[in-house]
């Protein structure tokens, strides 16, 4: 009887720890307006791997990185890669539109503010790229130009994973509850 009670306590403890871990990794939310005046939110991209790239037209490393981002968007779009370029101030809408058209940027571009960047990082480095998984969770931050080895290491594994099923806490709780057999085997309660 004591062993079964101990097993039950361990299950409850496991569920509480799992729920706390899930709540600590909440998707980031940010509402923006792109350079064409359309409003969007990062939550619109759930199910995709998103690279949020903070950049500026006056930033030489940013301008150097953009052709590579264009190439990656073209190459990995069918695998669910979405790139969002957010400008860092000061930027004028006219200049950003002209720059995006001249560079033939094939991904969404929005005018940002210092506050929009501070949602993610306190870094003042440009460019800075945030790697967001299919569930909207920031998985990594790359300061400076993102090189191919960083892309291969930090982004490619996310592109190769399928979209996780959604369903919130109730579904995850039920899944966790019915997948605790190894835990019970560890406490030797015989269930």
C-alpha positions in Angstrom: 0.0 0.0 0.0 2.8 2.4 0.9 4.5 1.6 -2.4 1.4 2.4 -4.4 0.9 5.7 -2.5 4.5 6.6 -3.2 4.0 5.8 -6.8 0.9 8.1 -6.9 2.9 10.9 -5.2 5.6 10.5 -7.8 3.1 10.7 -10.7 1.5 13.9 -9.3 5.0 15.4 -8.7 5.9 14.5 -12.3 2.7 16.1 -13.7 3.3 19.3 -11.7 7.0 19.6 -12.8 5.9 18.9 -16.5 3.2 21.6 -16.3 5.6 24.1 -14.9 8.2 23.4 -17.5 5.6 23.8 -20.3 4.4 27.1 -18.9 8.0 28.4 -18.7 8.3 28.1 -22.4 5.5 30.1 -23.7 5.3 31.3 -27.3 6.4 34.9 -27.7 3.8 37.4 -29.0 4.5 40.4 -31.1 2.1 42.3 -33.3 3.7 44.3 -36.2 2.8 46.1 -39.4 4.7 45.2 -42.5 6.0 47.7 -45.0 2.9 47.3 -47.1 0.6 48.3 -44.2 -0.6 44.8 -43.3 -0.8 43.9 -39.7 0.5 40.5 -38.5 1.6 38.7 -35.4 4.3 36.1 -34.8 1.5 33.7 -33.7 0.3 33.7 -37.3 3.4 31.7 -38.1 2.8 28.8 -35.7 3.6 25.5 -37.3 6.6 27.1 -39.2 10.2 27.6 -38.1 10.7 31.4 -38.0 13.8 33.4 -38.2 13.2 36.9 -36.9 16.1 39.0 -38.2 16.6 42.5 -36.7 18.5 44.6 -39.2 18.9 48.2 -40.6 19.5 49.6 -44.0 22.5 51.5 -42.6 24.1 48.4 -41.1 26.8 47.0 -43.4 26.8 43.4 -41.9 23.0 43.4 -42.2 23.1 44.3 -45.9 25.8 41.6 -46.4 23.6 38.9 -44.8 20.3 39.7 -46.7 21.2 37.9 -49.9 21.9 34.7 -47.9 18.5 35.1 -46.1 16.8 35.5 -49.4 18.4 32.3 -50.6 17.5 30.4 -47.5 13.9 31.6 -47.7 13.7 30.3 -51.3 15.5 27.0 -50.5 13.6 26.0 -47.3 10.2 27.6 -47.7 8.6 24.3 -48.5 10.0 22.8 -45.3 8.2 25.5 -43.3 10.9 28.2 -43.0 9.6 31.7 -42.7 11.9 34.7 -42.3 10.7 38.0 -41.0 13.0 41.0 -41.2 12.3 43.7 -38.6 14.2 47.0 -39.1 15.9 48.7 -36.2 15.4 52.4 -35.9 15.9 55.0 -37.1 14.4 53.9 -40.4 12.0 55.7 -42.8 9.3 53.6 -44.4 10.1 54.9 -47.9 13.8 54.0 -47.5 13.0 50.5 -46.3 10.5 49.9 -49.1 13.0 51.0 -51.7 15.8 48.9 -50.1 13.6 45.8 -50.0 12.5 46.2 -53.6 16.1 46.8 -54.8 17.3 43.7 -52.8 14.3 41.7 -54.0 13.6 40.5 -50.5 11.3 37.5 -50.7 10.3 37.6 -47.0 8.1 39.8 -44.9 9.7 43.1 -43.7 8.3 45.2 -40.9 9.4 48.5 -39.4 10.5 47.8 -35.8 11.2 49.9 -32.8 13.7 49.5 -30.0 10.8 48.1 -27.9 10.0 45.4 -30.5 13.6 44.2 -30.3 13.7 44.4 -26.5 10.8 41.9 -26.4 13.5 39.3 -27.3 16.9 40.6 -26.3 18.7 43.4 -24.6 21.5 43.1 -27.2 22.3 46.2 -29.3 24.1 44.1 -31.9 22.9 44.1 -35.5 22.1 42.0 -37.2 20.6 39.7 -34.6 18.5 36.6 -35.6 16.1 34.8 -33.3 15.3 31.1 -34.1 11.7 30.3 -33.3 10.5 26.7 -33.4 7.2 25.5 -34.9 5.4 26.1 -31.5 6.5 29.7 -31.3 9.2 29.2 -28.7 12.5 31.1 -29.1 15.1 28.4 -29.3 18.2 30.4 -30.0 19.7 33.9 -30.7 22.4 34.5 -33.3 24.3 37.8 -32.9 26.0 39.1 -36.0 25.8 37.5 -39.5 24.3 34.0 -39.4 26.8 31.7 -41.0 26.0 28.4 -42.7 27.3 26.3 -39.9 25.1 28.1 -37.4 22.1 27.6 -39.7 22.9 23.9 -40.0 23.3 23.5 -36.2 20.4 25.7 -35.0 17.8 25.8 -37.7 18.0 22.6 -39.8 17.1 20.3 -36.8 14.0 22.3 -36.3 13.1 22.1 -40.0 13.4 18.3 -39.9 11.0 17.9 -37.0 7.3 17.6 -37.8 4.8 20.0 -36.2 3.9 18.9 -32.7 0.3 18.3 -32.0 -1.5 21.1 -30.2 -4.1 20.8 -27.5 -2.8 22.8 -24.6 -2.4 21.6 -21.0 -5.4 19.2 -20.9 -4.1 17.2 -23.9 -0.5 17.3 -22.6 -1.7 16.3 -19.1 -3.6 13.3 -20.5 -0.7 12.3 -22.7 1.7 12.6 -19.7 -0.7 10.6 -17.4 -1.0 7.7 -19.8 2.7 7.6 -20.6 4.0 7.2 -17.1 4.5 3.5 -17.2 8.3 3.8 -17.1 8.0 6.0 -14.0 5.9 3.3 -12.2 8.4 0.7 -13.2 11.0 2.8 -11.5 9.2 2.9 -8.3 8.5 -0.8 -8.5 4.8 -0.6 -7.6 4.0 -3.3 -10.1 1.5 -1.3 -12.1 
